[in-house]
């Protein structure tokens, strides 16, 4: 099988298992260089890994600045990136990334290393402030300057690709789904959530659902700025026996938990002011990967496909709509499970990425 020659990929650790991207490039690239950096709220080390024909040749951890200044945090991301290029002698490679900080002095780096930048835009922040406002400005600027720009969703493409330039270097590349074989053993009345614990995800709504429906149990997998607040709310409302907050769990160990979930949930706040509206829903695709029917709000382009395949139900963000959806799925569980399998097959990442990333050959 034909392989990519040299690919470097810079991505946050929170995206490590998203969409099978890393696994795909490891298995299909001669020389694959991976730079994983932690989110700004998580004082974990950055990881640098070099793979040769799918085998780890070098790897190292680098501890990041542990202060709270986000400008300094992102400066260190960039400095570690430069170290990565020099230490691993990365040249004549395609460098794939999501965050515009790595484009500083990009033309100089391209000229001296013969590397080519590929900007994969994942986010848009409506009504931004501070660093998010700067993010949008940088993305608009570099989107107009770079040759290789790809977009995670149709909504993001509509915003940034103002010239409507559609060719193999300007296209939508959404997230694929990993083909994991499962033997599910769902437990009655257990619902679950995977993702960032942050505002706009409907986490408070889920706790309200559990408070008012004594027969339900909720399991949350993830980390983020709302974690402490959620722990306090669980304690104050005496929900400890029916709500499990696991924190971040690696995908290798997550299966044993999610296999028991009856339904997975994504009650995003349905607002055009939310970044979720514009992104590809990695959470939903992860649920489909683990073959779970989904209840979600009508946010992101993907909910229509979910409903069309009968892989889940789109709801209004209220208790009545949620409970009705849960009863509908439980009453037709085999039908919704078949819908999930059908949707999963459509989005399997291997053939999808092979087609989309031909320009990297």
C-alpha positions in Angstrom: 0.0 0.0 0.0 1.3 3.5 -0.9 2.4 5.5 2.1 2.8 9.2 2.9 6.5 10.1 3.1 6.8 12.6 5.9 4.0 14.0 8.1 4.2 16.1 11.3 1.0 16.6 13.3 0.6 19.1 16.1 -2.5 18.7 18.2 -3.7 19.0 21.8 -3.6 15.9 24.0 -7.4 16.2 24.3 -7.7 15.4 20.6 -5.3 12.4 20.8 -8.0 9.8 20.3 -10.4 11.9 18.2 -11.4 10.6 14.8 -8.6 8.0 14.4 -6.4 10.7 12.9 -3.2 9.8 14.7 -3.7 6.1 14.3 -4.4 6.6 10.6 -1.1 8.5 10.0 0.9 6.1 12.2 -0.2 3.2 10.0 0.1 4.9 6.7 3.2 7.2 6.9 6.9 6.4 6.4 8.1 9.0 8.9 5.4 10.4 11.2 6.2 13.1 13.8 3.7 13.8 16.6 3.6 16.8 18.9 0.9 16.5 21.6 0.5 19.6 23.9 -1.9 19.8 26.9 -4.8 22.2 27.1 -4.1 25.4 28.9 -6.0 24.4 32.1 -4.1 21.1 32.4 -0.6 21.1 33.8 0.6 17.9 32.0 3.7 17.4 29.9 3.9 17.9 26.1 4.8 14.7 24.2 7.1 14.4 21.2 7.0 11.1 19.3 8.7 9.9 16.1 7.3 6.9 14.3 9.0 5.0 11.4 6.8 2.7 9.5 4.4 2.6 12.4 7.0 1.9 15.1 8.1 4.4 17.8 11.7 5.4 17.3 12.0 8.3 19.7 9.7 9.8 22.3 10.1 12.3 25.1 8.0 14.3 27.6 8.5 18.1 28.1 7.0 19.8 31.1 5.2 23.0 30.3 5.2 26.3 32.2 2.8 25.8 35.1 1.6 29.3 35.6 -1.8 30.7 34.6 -0.8 33.2 32.0 -2.3 32.0 28.7 -0.1 34.1 26.5 3.0 32.5 28.1 1.4 29.0 27.8 0.9 29.5 24.1 4.4 30.9 23.7 5.8 27.7 25.2 3.6 25.6 22.8 5.4 27.5 20.0 8.9 27.2 21.5 8.4 23.4 22.0 7.3 23.2 18.4 10.5 24.8 17.2 12.5 22.5 19.5 10.5 19.6 17.9 11.5 20.7 14.4 15.2 21.0 15.3 15.6 18.0 17.6 13.9 15.6 15.2 15.4 17.2 12.1 11.9 17.6 10.4 12.3 18.7 6.8 10.6 18.1 3.5 7.4 17.2 5.5 3.8 18.3 5.5 3.1 19.9 8.9 -0.6 19.5 9.9 -1.9 21.7 12.8 -5.1 23.3 14.1 -3.7 26.3 16.1 -2.3 29.4 14.3 0.4 30.0 16.9 2.5 27.5 14.9 2.5 29.8 11.9 4.7 32.5 13.5 7.6 33.0 11.1 6.1 30.3 9.0 7.4 31.5 5.7 11.0 31.5 7.1 10.6 28.0 8.5 9.1 26.8 5.2 12.0 28.3 3.3 14.7 26.9 5.5 13.3 23.4 6.1 11.3 22.8 2.8 8.3 21.9 5.0 4.8 22.7 3.9 2.1 23.9 6.3 -1.4 22.4 6.2 -3.8 24.4 8.3 -6.8 22.3 9.4 -9.2 24.8 10.9 -11.4 23.2 13.6 -12.9 26.2 15.4 -14.7 29.5 15.1 -15.6 31.6 18.1 -18.6 33.9 17.7 -18.6 37.1 19.8 -15.0 36.4 20.9 -13.0 38.2 23.6 -9.3 38.2 24.5 -7.3 35.3 23.1 -10.3 33.9 21.2 -10.7 37.2 19.4 -7.0 37.0 18.5 -7.5 33.4 17.4 -10.3 34.3 14.9 -8.2 37.2 13.5 -5.1 35.0 13.0 -7.2 32.3 11.4 -8.8 34.7 8.9 -5.3 36.1 8.1 -3.5 32.8 7.5 -6.5 31.3 5.8 -6.1 33.9 3.1 -2.3 33.4 2.8 -1.7 29.7 2.9 -1.9 27.3 0.0 -3.0 24.3 2.0 -6.1 25.0 4.2 -8.8 22.4 5.1 -12.0 22.9 7.2 -13.5 20.6 9.8 -17.1 21.3 9.0 -19.4 22.9 6.3 -20.1 25.8 8.8 -16.4 26.6 9.3 -15.8 26.4 5.6 -18.7 28.9 5.0 -17.1 31.4 7.4 -13.4 31.2 6.5 -13.4 30.3 2.8 -14.8 33.6 1.6 -13.5 33.2 -1.9 -15.3 29.8 -2.2 -12.1 28.3 -3.5 -12.8 24.6 -3.6 -10.0 22.3 -4.8 -7.8 19.6 -3.4 -6.0 22.1 -1.2 -9.2 23.8 0.0 -11.8 21.3 1.1 -13.8 20.1 4.1 -12.2 17.2 6.0 -14.4 16.1 8.9 -13.7 13.5 11.5 -13.8 9.9 10.7 -14.8 7.1 13.0 -12.6 4.2 14.1 -13.8 0.6 13.4 -13.8 -0.8 16.9 -15.4 -4.2 17.4 -17.6 -4.3 20.4 -19.8 -6.7 22.3 -22.1 -4.2 24.1 -23.9 -5.0 27.3 -26.0 -1.9 28.0 -27.5 -1.5 31.5 -31.0 -0.2 31.9 -31.3 3.5 32.8 -27.6 4.2 32.5 -26.8 7.3 30.4 -23.4 8.7 29.7 -21.4 11.7 28.5 -17.8 12.0 27.1 -16.1 15.3 26.6 -14.9 18.6 27.8 -16.4 19.7 31.1 -17.1 23.3 30.1 -20.0 25.8 29.8 -22.3 25.2 26.9 -22.2 21.4 27.0 -25.5 21.0 29.0 -23.8 19.5 32.0 -26.0 21.3 34.5 -29.0 20.2 32.5 -27.9 16.6 32.9 -27.6 16.9 36.7 -31.2 18.4 36.8 -32.4 15.4 34.7 -30.9 13.0 37.3 -32.3 15.0 40.2 -35.9 14.7 38.8 -35.6 11.2 37.5 -34.7 8.9 40.4 -34.4 5.8 38.2 -31.6 7.2 36.1 -27.9 6.9 36.5 -25.4 9.3 34.9 -21.7 8.7 34.1 -19.4 11.5 33.0 -16.0 11.0 31.4 -13.8 14.1 30.8 -12.0 17.0 32.3 -12.3 20.7 32.1 -12.9 24.0 33.9 -16.3 23.0 35.3 -15.1 19.8 37.0 -14.8 21.3 40.5 -18.2 23.0 40.2 -19.8 19.7 39.0 -18.2 17.8 41.9 -19.6 20.3 44.4 -23.1 20.2 42.8 -23.1 16.4 42.9 -22.2 16.5 46.6 -24.7 19.3 47.5 -27.6 17.5 45.8 -26.6 14.1 47.3 -26.2 12.6 43.8 -23.1 10.6 44.5 -24.8 7.2 44.3 -26.3 8.0 40.9 -23.6 10.2 39.2 -20.1 9.0 38.5 -17.5 11.6 37.4 -14.5 9.7 36.1 -12.3 12.5 34.8 -10.2 11.9 31.7 -9.8 8.2 30.7 -7.7 7.0 27.9 -9.6 5.2 25.0 -7.8 1.9 25.9 -9.8 1.8 29.2 -12.9 3.6 28.2 -14.7 0.7 26.6 -15.3 -1.1 29.8 -17.4 1.8 31.0 -19.3 2.9 27.9 -20.2 -0.7 27.0 -22.7 -0.5 29.8 -24.4 2.8 28.7 -27.8 2.5 27.3 -27.7 5.9 25.6 -25.1 8.6 25.2 -26.0 12.2 25.5 -24.9 15.6 24.1 -27.3 18.4 25.3 -25.3 21.3 23.7 -26.7 24.7 24.4 -28.5 25.5 21.1 -27.0 28.9 20.4 -25.3 30.5 17.4 -23.0 32.1 20.0 -21.6 28.6 20.9 -18.5 27.3 19.0 -20.1 23.9 19.0 -22.6 25.1 16.4 -19.8 25.5 13.9 -17.6 22.5 14.7 -17.8 18.8 13.6 -19.2 17.0 16.7 -16.3 14.8 17.8 -18.3 13.7 20.8 -21.2 12.4 18.7 -18.8 10.5 16.4 -17.1 9.0 19.4 -20.5 7.8 20.7 -21.2 6.3 17.2 -17.8 4.6 17.3 -18.8 2.9 20.5 -22.2 2.0 18.9 -24.4 3.9 21.3 -27.7 5.5 20.4 -27.5 9.3 20.9 -29.7 12.0 22.4 -28.5 15.5 21.3 -29.8 19.0 20.8 -30.2 20.4 17.3 -26.7 21.8 17.2 -24.1 21.2 14.4 -24.8 20.0 10.9 -24.5 16.3 12.1 -27.8 16.1 14.0 -29.8 15.8 10.7 -27.7 12.8 9.6 -28.1 11.2 13.0 -31.9 11.5 12.8 -32.0 10.3 9.2 -30.1 7.1 10.0 -32.3 6.5 13.1 -29.1 6.5 15.2 -30.5 8.9 17.8 -33.0 11.6 18.5 -32.6 15.4 18.3 -34.3 17.2 21.2 -35.2 20.6 22.6 -33.2 21.4 25.7 -35.9 20.6 28.3 -36.7 17.7 30.6 -39.9 16.7 28.8 -38.2 16.4 25.4 -35.3 14.5 26.9 -37.4 12.0 28.8 -39.6 11.4 25.8 -36.5 10.7 23.6 -35.1 8.3 26.1 -38.4 6.3 26.3 -38.6 6.2 22.5 -35.0 4.8 22.1 -35.5 2.3 24.9 -38.8 1.1 23.3 -37.1 0.7 19.9 -33.6 -0.2 21.0 -32.8 -2.7 18.3 -33.9 -0.3 15.6 -31.8 2.5 16.9 -28.8 0.2 17.4 -29.0 -0.9 13.7 -29.1 2.8 12.8 -25.9 3.5 14.8 -24.1 0.6 13.0 -25.2 2.0 9.6 -24.0 5.5 10.4 -20.7 4.1 11.8 -20.0 2.2 8.5 -20.5 5.4 6.5 -17.9 7.4 8.4 -15.2 4.8 8.9 -11.9 6.8 8.8 -9.6 4.7 6.7 -11.2 5.0 3.3 -12.4 8.5 4.1 -9.0 9.9 5.0 -7.3 8.1 2.2 -9.5 10.0 -0.3 -9.3 13.4 1.5 -5.6 13.4 2.1 -4.4 12.4 -1.3 -2.7 15.8 -1.7 -0.2 14.8 1.1 1.2 12.0 -1.0 
